[in-house]
Structures are given as structure tokens and as C-alpha cells.
Amino acid sequence: MALSDQLHTLAGRAKQAEDSVTTARTKAKTQLESDVQAAKGSAKEHADALRSKVDEGKESVSTGWNDVQRSFHDKITSAKLKMEVHKAERDLKRADNNAEHAERDAAFAIEFASAAIDEAEYEVLDAILARAYADELAATSRPA
């Protein structure tokens, strides 16, 4: 899949996430719980697949990207553990604090994703530029 196609797919996925969140406010609690579990499973599946590609060497990425992935995975794992603990707490004040904490985590995840999209755009443009430069060098170094 071409890099520009991957960005297009990413934009579509971001729109799906936006639509899902928009409709979530009108859903019953049981449906929301089901949606949360489905989103959790999807996120884990995607992260596992990405990790497997990197571990198998199918994706050659810089150490920096591996560190970012590990850091993000650790953050998500920590947030998930906290969420499981928080679910067990029924006290209203704690529930409100937990909701505020979850909202802050969600805001951070959105900012992180936005930064990742910016980085992806940069990386794709840089790859296109690198390919154009290599093609130019190949064209000028051929014997006449």
C-alpha cells in the first residue's frame, strides 16, 4: 500500500473514531460497555500486530520509533489497569474523580494521536522527497 494510501486510511479511521464518540453520548450504558470492550480489543489487536511486525523485522524502523511505541504501549497498559481498578470503585466522589482522570487521559491520547499524524505526514513527505532525489540522481548518472 502506498504511503499516501496509508494516510488516507488513517484519516478514515480518525473519522470513524470521531463518529463513534459522537454517537456514544446517546447510547445506553450497556451498549457503551460493549463498545468500550470492542474498542479495547481492536486497539490491542492493532498494537499487537504492529509490535509483531517490528519484532519479526518486517518493518524496519528507527530506535526512536520503537521507543515511542514502547512508551505509548506502557501508557495505555497503565491507563487500562487504572480503569479496571476504578471500575470496581462505586463511591460517587471517586467515580467523578475517575471520570475526570479518564477524560484527561482521553485528551492526552487525542493530542498524542494528532502529533503522530503530524509525524506521519512529515515522514511520508520526507520519503517522497528522498525517492525523488534518488530518482533524480539515477537519471543524471546514467550514461548518455
HELIX and SHEET records of a PDB file:
HELIX    1   1 LEU A    3  ALA A   24  1                                  22    
HELIX    2   2 LYS A   29  ASP A   55  1                                  27    
HELIX    3   3 THR A   63  ALA A   88  1                                  26    
HELIX    4   4 LEU A   92  SER A  141  1                                  50    
END                                                                             
